[in-house]
Amino acid sequence: MHAAAFAWAGLRGEYRAQRVEPAALPAQIAALRRPGVLGANLSLPHKEAALPLLDALSDAARRIGAVNTVIHRGGQLSGDNTDAPGLLRALEDAGVGAQEGAVVVLGAGGAARAAVYAALTGLGREVYVVNRTPQRAQALAAAWVRPQGAALVRAVDVEGVPWEQVGLVINASSAGLGAPEESPLPDFDFGRLPAGAGVYDMVYQPHETRLLRDVRSAGRRGENGLGMLAHQARLAFAAWTGLEVPPQVFLGALHEKLD
Ligand code: ATR
């Protein structure tokens, strides 16, 4: 995607994949301060481990507790999280979740924290978190208690969700990732959702998971994670270069590689 964006912008930039062992992370982060380096993307487990190694953090990175984008300027490194705004843009593009109503987040890892942050700050909706291991959902929800003690995010089991009041379900679990028949909600009747409700599955490989198939066969809207992947990259590229490259450039590169 970034190679396509550099080409579109007529820049001689290079985006390289690099394997970094956890012990080497501080040295690799320090190396980003070299002149000519625009920044980096981080994947697990570095997304979380990099936080104390950076000079500044965006609100999103701090609240989510994960950095997917490091931006270098004049020797200073700042950490951002473009997953949350990328998700919001992808939802808007797909017209999924435009319906009023609560948001259900499936999963309780870093991806789920980004989804909760997006739902609260971008959509301003009530959030229910459902996770295979309930204790992790409870820990996630506890981080969002207002000083006055009001819960913004509730950890519940599947039957604790008021499904008839839900506008959007986000799969932020890794169920279905590389395993098309695995679903975070196996045997769930998505007909319990209001007719206009939608489901966003962050999984993009395979393009159609069992979750999305179940959603669509119940007549509800479902969208895979390709849009979020493209938008988080587009936003990172904009932070590094100051250039707004059209989303189609990133999506086109993804389809070329993954279809
Ligand atoms: P990330 O930070 O990328 O979100 P993670 O911390 O490994 O990654 O989280 C993966 C999430 O997917 C977890 O919520 C996990 O549930 P557990 O907390 O019970 O481990 C969830 N998950 C993974 N496989 C799943 C499956 N087959 N069914 C339901 N949830 C699953």
Boltz pocket constraint, residues with backbone or C-beta under 6 A from the ligand:
constraints:
  - pocket:
      binder: B
      contacts: [[A, 44], [A, 106], [A, 107], [A, 108], [A, 109], [A, 110], [A, 111], [A, 112], [A, 131], [A, 132], [A, 133], [A, 136], [A, 172], [A, 173], [A, 174], [A, 175], [A, 176], [A, 182], [A, 183], [A, 184]]
      max_distance: 6.0
